[in-house]
Amino acid sequence: MFSSGQLIFAAFFVIVFTVIMIYAYRKDIKLHRRYYKGSLGILAVFILFIITIVIIKKFIVS
């Protein structure tokens, strides 16, 4: 399906991309704490909202 060169490139790409993303996140961690302080609560409310919609749909469709 994939040649060995393509698999090597994909593995190399994933490793390098992950390292760069970790480096970028570490570099900006102070800004993230400052500007995205309440985002975890908003994410929890959003997930709860989606779960509620799914539960309501299950009761109405059944």
C-alpha positions in Angstrom: 0.0 0.0 0.0 2.7 2.5 1.0 6.3 2.3 0.1 9.0 2.2 2.8 10.1 5.7 1.9 6.6 7.0 2.4 6.3 5.3 5.8 9.7 6.6 6.9 8.7 10.1 5.8 5.3 9.8 7.7 7.1 8.7 10.9 9.7 11.4 10.6 7.0 14.0 10.0 4.9 13.0 13.0 7.9 13.0 15.3 9.2 16.4 14.1 5.7 17.9 14.1 5.0 16.7 17.7 8.4 18.1 18.9 7.7 21.5 17.3 4.2 21.7 18.8 5.5 20.8 22.2 8.2 23.5 21.9 5.7 26.1 20.7 3.3 25.3 23.6 6.1 25.4 26.2 7.2 28.8 24.8 3.7 30.3 25.1 2.6 28.6 28.3 2.5 31.9 30.2 0.3 33.5 27.6 -2.0 30.5 27.6 -2.5 30.8 31.4 -3.2 34.5 31.1 -5.6 34.7 28.2 -7.3 31.3 28.3 -8.1 31.2 32.0 -11.8 30.2 31.8 -11.7 28.1 28.7 -11.8 24.7 30.5 -15.1 25.6 32.1 -16.5 26.7 28.7 -15.4 23.3 27.2 -17.1 21.4 30.1 -20.3 23.3 29.5 -20.1 22.7 25.7 -19.6 18.9 26.3 -22.4 18.8 28.8 -24.7 20.6 26.2 -23.9 18.1 23.5 -24.5 15.2 25.9 -27.8 16.7 26.9 -28.9 17.1 23.2 -28.0 13.4 22.5 -30.0 12.3 25.6 -33.0 14.3 24.6 -32.8 13.0 21.0 -32.7 9.4 22.4 -35.9 9.9 24.3 -37.8 11.8 21.6 -36.9 9.4 18.7 -37.4 6.2 20.7 
